[in-house]
Amino acid sequence: MADGPQIPDEAETRARWGAFAWSEANQIKRNEILGRYPKGREQSGSIPLLDLAQRQVGEETNTQGWLPVPVIEFVAREIGVPYIRVFEVATFYTMFNLAPVGRFHVQVCGTTPCVLRGSDDVFAACKNKGLIKGRTTPDGLFTLTEVECMGNCASAPMVQINDDNYEDLDYDRTTAILEALANGETPKAGSQEPGRHTVEPYGGPTTLTAMVGENYDYRGEWANG
């Protein structure tokens, strides 16, 4: 596909990442992760270890991070399973990048609820800032990817940029977020609708209003009698 990830040459990748090893700080995190699972169940740690590895690659390249094949092989050795078992995980979840990305990985939801709520305007804003699906901008700052539903349908359209979600978007709001990131600023994450905190109804809650401000104990009963 024209907008698919551009995987680098294998020889180049192995030359750069063939000796990948945990940093001192990540070695501690690695031990903590594997300590959560019983002996013989280390494969259960494949997702958090892949995430840790991707973040380390990101730190070393000043990007959002990605998973070169030698790094995936390294994680497979860490948990004692064949490479294919970890590769299956890395290729299933869009949280893992199989090709280099920019400093900010802009993942725009293109599923039906977001389309109906205006994701075309989000893509238009990205395009007018020089972002092309499946590509990284020449300055290495942004990579644009279209993804499937990320579970924010009630505040669509939305985009995930690295670890943050930005919701209730339109053309201008998307443009403002991209410009802020390009200028080294940290735009407000979450809903971009003024006064909306998460996905509560516009204008505030309309049900269970009597419970607002009341105290409950751990059983869900009135704590004040």
Long-range contacts (C-beta under 8 A, 24 or more apart in sequence): 1-134, 2-134, 3-132, 3-133, 3-134, 3-135, 3-146, 4-134, 5-97, 5-98, 5-99, 5-134, 6-99, 6-100, 6-134, 6-135, 7-98, 7-99, 8-68, 8-99, 8-100, 10-69, 13-68, 13-69, 13-70, 14-69, 14-70, 16-68, 17-57, 17-68, 17-69, 17-70, 17-71, 18-70, 20-53, 20-57, 20-68, 20-70, 20-71, 20-74, 21-74, 22-52, 22-56, 23-56, 23-59, 26-52, 26-55, 26-56, 30-78, 34-78, 34-79, 42-78, 42-79, 42-80, 42-81, 43-79, 43-80, 43-81, 43-85, 45-79, 46-75, 46-79, 46-81, 46-85, 46-86, 46-89, 47-89, 47-93, 49-75, 49-78, 49-79, 50-75, 50-86, 50-89, 50-90, 50-96, 51-95, 51-96, 54-96, 54-97, 61-100, 62-103, 63-100, 63-101, 63-102, 63-103, 63-140, 64-97, 64-101, 64-102, 64-103, 64-104, 64-105, 64-143, 64-162, 65-97, 65-101, 66-97, 66-98, 66-99, 66-100, 66-101, 67-96, 67-97, 67-98, 94-145, 94-147, 94-148, 100-136, 101-136, 101-143, 102-136, 102-137, 102-140, 102-141, 102-142, 102-143, 103-140, 103-141, 103-142, 104-141, 104-142, 104-143, 104-161, 104-162, 104-181, 105-142, 105-143, 105-145, 105-161, 105-162, 106-131, 106-142, 106-143, 106-144, 106-145, 106-159, 106-161, 106-178, 107-145, 107-146, 107-147, 107-150, 107-159, 107-160, 107-161, 108-144, 108-145, 108-146, 108-147, 108-157, 108-159, 109-146, 109-147, 109-148, 109-149, 109-150, 109-152, 109-156, 109-157, 109-158, 109-159, 109-160, 110-146, 110-147, 110-148, 111-148, 111-149, 113-149, 113-153, 113-156, 114-149, 114-153, 114-156, 114-157, 114-158, 115-157, 116-156, 117-156, 117-157, 118-156, 118-157, 118-169, 118-170, 119-156, 119-157, 121-157, 121-169, 121-170, 121-171, 121-174, 122-157, 122-159, 122-169, 122-170, 122-171, 122-174, 124-171, 125-171, 125-172, 125-174, 125-175, 125-178, 126-174, 126-178, 128-175, 129-175, 129-178, 129-179, 129-182, 131-178, 141-181, 141-182, 142-178, 142-181, 142-182, 152-199, 154-199, 155-191, 155-193, 155-196, 155-198, 155-199, 164-189, 165-189, 165-190, 166-190, 166-192, 167-191, 167-192, 167-193, 167-199, 168-192, 168-193, 168-196
